Amino acid sequence: PCEDCWSSSERQRFTKVYRNIPGPQCTSFILGNVAIMADYKKRGLTFLNVFQDLSLQYGEIFVFWRLWSPMVFLTNPDAVKTFCSDIKTFRKARYKSERGFDIGQVGGVSFIGTHSILSDYGGPIWEHKKRVLDPAFKILKLQSHIPKLYNIADKVTKNMECMQKEHGYVDVPVAIGPYTIDAITTAGFSVKDEAVLAELKKGLTVLASYFKELIQMSVWKRMQPEVLRGKIQYEAEATENLRSIRNTGKKIVMDRMTDGSYGSVSDALDFIIAANQDAHGNVDMEVCMDDFMTMYEAGNITTSTTLGFVLAELVRNPRVEETLRAEVDKEWTAKGISQSSSNEDIVEALKRMDYLDAVVNETLRKWPPAGASGRILDKDLTICGHDIKSGTNIMVSQYVMHRHPKFWDEPEEFRPERFKDTPTQNYTFFPFLMGPRRCLGKNFALLEIKIFLAHWITKFEFGVAVGKTTKEIQAQQALVYRAINNYVTLTERK
């Protein structure tokens, strides 16, 4: 059956099939369990909080009805392992957000398309791309990007200092966001032209805002005439910016292929071009742009979100910041690590900082950028003792697994030590997913995050912005899970 549209007979058959699977009562044949999500939204919570509570109530497998379509959630580590590793049985669906609308395109213009490394369902095209792109993100290959990343970290630092002087606090997403875009553009694509950087940043900012508004808006609200008129106008602006980004990307690719540098730069752009070449060296430019957009978006948004949550947690956990500062002073500052240090010395310093690793991992545990992942079951299968039919939407939530009390002690507490004291149970911690479809950019993201943090910790002590930051971290679901109203103060270290 179709992943999204079920005939009347199929709905009846599937309704009967899922009666034996635990889950909340489906109170409406058309609306399913939407009322539950609406109730949580009124309380300022997200769909991830819904699934977290349902997992505690119903156990390792439960069904939730998104309108008339069933979603089966898994929280059993063995089932999660199969979900991640068996990509033929658990097939990638057409890429959508959790709210159900397609982000493969905007206004008829391809965004990440249907055959990018992220969106392709997992056939031969995807296998070829993964094989070609994987080497671009190996640790040894990424070391060459360290000077660029360090330079960007210094630019963010200066921007934060200016914001502190002007406002008395730092608006973290505003301070960091533009520069994590620079990181993927300059390190990943080797773009140096400031005008091109500005054009790409402008376009991506508009697109991110467009998707955020759509995700936060209910289906019914989107259908109201006044909202629909605004959405049409907003979509037109987003479409124009998307078209501009893709045209800029095409120029970047064509310049690389015609100036004689292709194949010698060995950055992500070189590998993207190689992944989209046929046997005669011809490049499918539109599909190439789908991969360009995927790397560009994923390479920016995950990093900026995680850095935002790290700072939010540090100011609420002074003991953690103090312990991290002591380690950075010992392994970074005392050993003279700076922007002029060799790539090898910086990598060795990062390897020695176990507590920095633990802080980043604990942040990714509590606040995974991708809160949930979905697949389509490609054959009938028994999962956790229940017979599940082919065509079913199977869901695994990083957010739920990372906060499940069955796997974590005091899961709501921010305790980096848990990653030093005891090994984590397999398939209970996977912020970048696991298996063949794990995030290709994991190593790049972690390298960038750690360089930024180590540099900031040498410069500042972070504090709560009085009157601006609440005691509890406020999170919002957009394309990824992100901290909102995230303000900190900076005290320069002497």
C-alpha positions, 0 to 999 in steps of 0.5 A: 500500500501507499505510504501516505494514502490508504483506501477504505478497505486498506484502512479497515484491514490495517485497523484490525491488524493493529488492534492487538498492538498497545497504544492510545485508543483511536478516537476518530477514524479520520483524525486518529490520535491528533487530539493527543498531539493538540493537547500537548501543543496547548501545554507548550510541548512537542510531539516528541514529548507525546511519544516519550510519555506513550513509550513509558505507558505502553512499553517497547512497541506501540501504535499511534495514528497520525490521521488515518495512517498508523505509525508503529514506534519501537523502543526495544534496543534489538528492534532498533538495531534491526531498524538501523541495520536492515535497510532493505526491510526498513526502507527509507520513505520519501523524505518528510518532516514528522508533521507529514509535509514534503520538504523534498521540494518547495513551490515546485523547486527541488530542495533535497529532491528524491535521489540525494544521499539523504532522500534516496530510498536506498537502492543502487544510486544511494549505495554508489553515492554512499561509497563515494561520499564516505571517504570525504568525512574520514577523520584524517581527511577532515584534519585539513579543514581545521585551520578554516574551522578555527578561523570561523570559531574566532569570528564567532567569538568576536561576534559574541563579544560585540553582541555582549557589549551592545546588549549585555547578553548574547542571543546564542542562535543569532550569534552562532547560526551565520557562522556554522553556515560559513563552516560548511561553505568554506571548509566543505565547499572551499568558497572564499567569495564573501558575496557568494557566502552572503547570498547562500546565508540569506537564502538558507535563513529564509528557507529555515524560517519557512520550514519552521513556520510550517512545522509549528502550524497545525494542518487546520490552521494552514487551511484558514484563508488568511493563513493560506494567503500568507503561506502562499506569499511566504512560499513564493519568497522561500521558492525564490531563495531556494532557486537562487541557492541552487543557481549559486551552487551550480556556479560553484560546481561549474567553476570547480569543474572548469578551473582545473581544481576539481579532484585536487581540493579533496573537500566535500564538493569534490566528492559530491561532484564525483558521486553524481558523475556518469561513466563519461564524466557528465554530471546530473546537475539537478541531482548534484544540487540536491546533494549540495543542498543536503550537505549544506543544510545538514552541515549547518543546522545540526552543529548550530543546534548542538552548540546552542544546547551545550551553552544552555546546559553549561550556564544551568550547570556551573559545576560542569562548566567548571570541570570542563574549563579545568580540562581545557586549561590543562590540555589546550591552554597550558599546551599552547594550542592556538590558531597557529598550532599544527593540525596534528597538535589540535587533533591530539589535544582534542583526543586528550579531552575526555570530559569535552567528549562527555559534555558533547555526548551528554548534550546530544543525548538530551537534545538530539537534533533529529528527534525521530527517524521513520522507515517503511516496512517492506515486508510482513515482519514480526516485531516484539511479538507482534505481526506488522504488515508491509507498508507500515510506517515504523518509527524510532525516536532518538529523543525517546531512547535517549531519555528512557529511564530503562536505559539511563539513570536520572535521564532528565539530569545533565550528567556528562560523567555518565559517558565516562563512568559506564559504557552505554547499552548498544542502540540506546544512544544514536544521535547520528543514527547507526548502521548504513544510513548513519549521518555521513557528516558526524565526524565533521560536526563533532570536530567543528563543535569541539573546536568551537567549544574549546576556543570559547572556554579559553576566552569566556565564562558563561552565565545566565542572562538575568531576565532573559533566560528561564531556569528550564531550557525551552525547546522547539521543534523545527526541522530539528530540535532547537533551543529557543530564548537561549541567552547567555552572558560572557565574562572575559577570562583573565 
